[in-house]
């Protein structure tokens, strides 16, 4: 990254491996921050499920996102949803584990995101989300790897309406590509390992 000449870096989430309810979370977060401090370019981060809790279903391997884990994330890493500009481009970072949570922060993010996308329709806009809305089909069932309804439909509706240039997501540790209306949709691989459950 340092040698790339990039103006900044966006981390798509899962800065740490221990989930928020584990006592090792704080040490792992400090380790990440110490490593990231060596970057000569600005680093923008967003919450992955390891950073703030899993999306709200009871069969996830870790605890779900909650008011407590949101506070812990914000106190550790800063804002969990925000946007910024660079040159003529607008970059939108969302907290995807919040979607479908029913928490007050979900409604706060939803109102902010709708207003932010509407206010920047005349700019080249790029949206970043840890969870992909879907992996291979917008009508696929909810799984560990995608957003469930009704949040999936809400987010896809915003993308189709406001037509950002691209949507980038992560979580799956493998590469997928699709198009949502006029928007290119990338699920990006991890830099650390490819998940074996997608090996076929």
matplotlib code that plots the C-alpha trace (Angstrom):
import matplotlib.pyplot as plt

x = [0.0, 2.8, 4.4, 1.3, 1.1, -2.5, -4.1, -5.7, -6.7, -10.1, -10.3, -13.5, -13.7, -12.5, -9.5, -9.3, -10.1, -11.4, -15.0, -16.0, -17.2, -13.8, -11.2, -8.6, -10.5, -8.8, -5.3, -6.0, -7.4, -4.3, -2.1, -4.0, -3.7, 0.0, 0.5, -1.7, 0.2, 3.0, 0.9, 1.9, -1.6, -4.9, -6.7, -10.5, -12.0, -15.5, -16.9, -16.9, -18.6, -15.4, -15.2, -18.8, -20.7, -22.5, -25.6, -28.7, -29.4, -29.1, -27.1, -24.0, -20.7, -20.3, -22.5, -24.7, -24.2, -25.6, -25.6, -22.7, -20.6, -21.4, -20.1, -17.0, -16.3, -16.8, -14.5, -11.9, -12.0, -14.2, -17.2, -19.0, -20.7, -19.6, -18.6, -15.7, -14.6, -11.4, -11.0, -14.4, -15.3, -17.6, -16.9, -19.6, -18.8, -21.7, -22.0, -23.6, -23.9, -26.4, -28.8, -31.9, -30.8, -33.7, -31.3, -31.7, -28.4, -29.9, -32.5, -29.9, -27.7, -30.6, -31.7, -28.2, -27.4, -30.5, -29.8, -26.1, -26.7, -29.4, -27.2, -24.3, -26.1, -24.2, -20.8, -18.9, -19.9, -18.5, -20.2, -18.4, -20.0, -18.5, -21.4, -22.4, -26.1, -25.9, -23.1, -24.3, -28.1, -30.1, -32.9, -30.7, -31.7, -30.1, -26.9, -23.8, -22.4, -25.1, -27.6, -31.1, -34.4, -35.8, -32.4, -31.1, -34.0, -33.7, -30.0, -30.4, -33.2, -31.0, -28.2, -30.6, -32.2, -29.0, -26.7, -23.3, -20.5, -19.5, -20.4, -17.5, -17.9, -15.9, -16.7, -16.7, -12.8, -13.3, -13.8, -17.3, -18.5, -22.0, -23.9, -26.8, -28.6, -25.9, -23.6, -20.7, -20.7, -17.5, -17.1, -13.3, -11.0, -9.2, -5.5, -4.8, -6.6, -9.2, -12.1, -11.9, -15.7, -15.7, -13.0, -15.4]
y = [0.0, 2.4, 1.9, 2.1, 5.9, 5.7, 8.9, 6.9, 3.3, 1.9, -1.2, -3.2, -4.5, -7.3, -5.4, -7.9, -11.6, -11.9, -10.7, -7.9, -10.0, -11.7, -10.2, -10.3, -7.8, -4.7, -6.0, -7.1, -3.6, -1.9, -4.2, -3.3, 0.4, 0.1, -1.7, 0.8, 3.8, 2.9, 3.7, 7.0, 7.5, 8.1, 4.9, 4.8, 1.7, 0.3, -2.3, -6.0, -8.6, -9.3, -5.6, -4.9, -8.2, -10.4, -9.5, -10.2, -13.9, -16.4, -19.0, -16.9, -18.1, -14.9, -12.4, -10.1, -6.3, -4.5, -1.0, -2.1, -3.4, -0.2, 1.9, -0.3, 0.0, 3.8, 4.2, 2.0, 2.8, 5.9, 6.5, 3.4, 5.1, 8.3, 9.7, 11.7, 13.4, 13.2, 15.2, 14.8, 11.5, 10.8, 7.8, 6.3, 3.9, 2.0, -0.2, -3.2, -5.4, -2.7, -3.5, -5.4, -5.0, -2.8, -0.7, 3.1, 3.4, 1.5, 4.1, 6.8, 5.3, 4.7, 8.3, 9.6, 7.2, 8.1, 11.8, 11.5, 9.5, 12.0, 15.0, 13.6, 12.1, 14.5, 13.1, 9.9, 8.0, 4.7, 2.8, 0.4, -2.3, -5.2, -7.6, -7.9, -7.5, -10.8, -13.1, -14.6, -13.8, -10.9, -13.4, -16.0, -17.0, -15.3, -17.0, -16.2, -14.3, -11.8, -9.3, -10.6, -9.1, -6.5, -4.7, -6.3, -4.9, -1.5, -1.2, -2.5, -0.1, 2.8, 1.6, 1.3, 4.7, 6.7, 4.8, 5.0, 4.0, 1.0, -0.9, -2.7, -5.4, -8.1, -10.8, -13.7, -13.8, -14.5, -12.5, -12.1, -9.5, -8.4, -5.4, -3.8, -1.6, 0.9, 0.1, -2.3, -4.6, -6.2, -8.7, -8.5, -11.3, -11.1, -10.2, -12.9, -16.1, -17.5, -19.3, -23.0, -23.3, -21.6, -23.7, -25.5]
z = [0.0, 0.9, -2.4, -4.5, -4.8, -3.6, -2.2, 0.6, 1.6, 2.5, 4.7, 4.1, 7.7, 10.0, 11.2, 14.0, 14.4, 17.9, 18.1, 20.4, 23.3, 23.7, 26.1, 23.4, 21.2, 22.8, 22.4, 18.8, 18.0, 19.5, 17.4, 14.2, 15.0, 15.7, 12.3, 10.5, 12.0, 9.5, 6.5, 4.9, 3.5, 5.2, 6.2, 6.3, 8.1, 8.4, 10.7, 9.7, 11.7, 13.7, 14.6, 15.7, 15.8, 13.4, 11.5, 13.6, 13.3, 16.1, 14.3, 13.7, 15.2, 17.2, 19.1, 17.1, 16.7, 19.7, 21.3, 23.4, 20.5, 18.5, 21.3, 21.6, 17.9, 17.9, 20.9, 19.3, 15.6, 15.2, 13.1, 11.8, 8.8, 7.1, 3.7, 2.3, -0.9, -2.9, -6.1, -8.0, -6.3, -3.3, -1.1, 1.2, 4.0, 5.7, 8.8, 7.1, 10.3, 11.5, 8.7, 9.9, 13.5, 14.7, 16.7, 16.8, 15.0, 12.0, 11.5, 12.0, 9.3, 6.9, 7.0, 6.6, 3.7, 1.8, 2.2, 1.4, -1.8, -2.9, -2.3, -4.3, -7.4, -9.7, -8.5, -9.1, -6.0, -4.6, -1.8, 0.6, 2.7, 4.6, 4.0, 0.3, -0.3, -2.2, -3.5, -6.8, -7.1, -5.6, -4.8, -3.0, 0.5, 3.5, 4.5, 6.6, 3.6, 2.6, 3.9, 4.7, 3.7, 4.1, 4.4, 1.2, -0.9, 0.8, 0.0, -3.6, -4.1, -3.1, -5.4, -8.3, -7.6, -7.0, -9.4, -7.7, -10.0, -7.9, -4.8, -3.0, -0.3, 1.4, 4.0, 1.6, 1.2, -2.6, -5.7, -7.3, -9.8, -10.9, -12.0, -10.1, -12.6, -13.7, -10.7, -10.9, -7.9, -6.6, -3.7, -3.1, -1.8, 1.4, 1.5, 4.1, 3.0, 0.7, 2.5, 1.8, 1.7, -1.6, -3.1, -5.4]

ax = plt.figure().add_subplot(projection="3d")
ax.plot(x, y, z, "-o")
ax.set_aspect("equal")
plt.show()
